[in-house]
Amino acid sequence: MVRPKKQRIVDIEPEVSDFKPSGVPLSSLDEVNITIDELESLRLIYLENLNQTESARKMMIHQSTFQRISQQAIEKITNALINGKAIKIGGGNYTVPAKQKTVQRQGKGRHGFGGPVGTCICPDCGYEQSHQKGIPCNQVKCPECSKLMIRNE
């Protein structure tokens, strides 16, 4: 009997679900499917600058599983870029913790102190703003270019 796949923890769901080469109709392109958990693995490594062990811990999976997921994502994206294929993002076995349960302290940390201080930074344009208590940086859009920001401690 096959062991069931464990749900992966994903901090954000992407707002964009398709990428394609410009000037080519989507109907004439082959597609490469990237799952949400594969995209999350790339986000943790390349945007959050976490190592594989920290990233795996954050997704609540083993480090070897994380390595396999991120390697699959890199291979799929490379295939799409080199061979001119569309990238479709969606699916996978994942859960977003904020949607699972209500948090009584509303992001104020274990003892209600408001969590760590720091700044949110846009990975595209470099815009920085101070972190707001209870609102993760990865859910804040950059006022300059409308991209999701990342935490800079």
SULHUGI-V346011 format. One record per backbone hydrogen bond with DSSP energy under -0.5 kcal/mol. NH is the residue of the N-H (numbers start at 1). CO is the residue of the C=O. E is the energy in kcal/mol with one decimal. If there is no record, write none. Layout:
NH & CO & E
NH & CO & E
//
This chain:
8 & 93 & -2.2
9 & 59 & -2.0
10 & 95 & -2.6
19 & 87 & -2.4
24 & 21 & -1.1
28 & 25 & -1.4
29 & 26 & -1.6
32 & 86 & -2.5
34 & 32 & -0.5
34 & 88 & -3.1
36 & 91 & -2.3
39 & 35 & -2.2
40 & 36 & -2.4
41 & 37 & -1.8
42 & 38 & -1.6
43 & 39 & -2.3
44 & 40 & -2.5
45 & 41 & -1.9
46 & 42 & -2.9
47 & 42 & -0.5
47 & 43 & -1.9
48 & 43 & -2.2
50 & 44 & -2.5
55 & 51 & -2.6
56 & 52 & -2.7
57 & 53 & -2.1
58 & 54 & -2.1
59 & 55 & -1.9
60 & 56 & -0.7
60 & 57 & -0.6
61 & 56 & -2.4
66 & 62 & -2.3
67 & 63 & -2.5
68 & 64 & -2.0
69 & 65 & -2.5
70 & 66 & -2.7
71 & 67 & -2.2
72 & 68 & -2.2
73 & 69 & -2.1
74 & 70 & -2.3
75 & 71 & -2.3
76 & 72 & -2.4
77 & 73 & -2.5
78 & 74 & -2.4
79 & 75 & -2.3
80 & 76 & -2.2
81 & 77 & -2.6
82 & 78 & -2.7
83 & 79 & -2.3
84 & 80 & -0.7
85 & 80 & -2.2
86 & 30 & -2.7
87 & 19 & -3.3
88 & 32 & -2.9
88 & 86 & -0.5
89 & 17 & -3.2
90 & 34 & -2.4
90 & 88 & -0.5
94 & 92 & -0.9
95 & 8 & -2.5
97 & 95 & -0.6
99 & 96 & -1.6
100 & 96 & -0.6
100 & 97 & -1.4
101 & 97 & -1.1
104 & 102 & -0.6
106 & 103 & -0.7
108 & 105 & -0.5
112 & 109 & -0.9
113 & 108 & -0.6
114 & 108 & -2.8
115 & 108 & -0.6
119 & 152 & -2.1
120 & 129 & -3.3
121 & 150 & -3.1
122 & 127 & -2.4
123 & 148 & -0.5
126 & 122 & -1.4
129 & 120 & -2.3
131 & 118 & -2.6
134 & 107 & -0.6
135 & 132 & -1.8
136 & 134 & -0.5
139 & 136 & -1.9
140 & 137 & -1.9
142 & 147 & -3.1
146 & 142 & -2.1
149 & 137 & -0.8
149 & 140 & -2.4
150 & 121 & -2.9
152 & 119 & -3.1
//
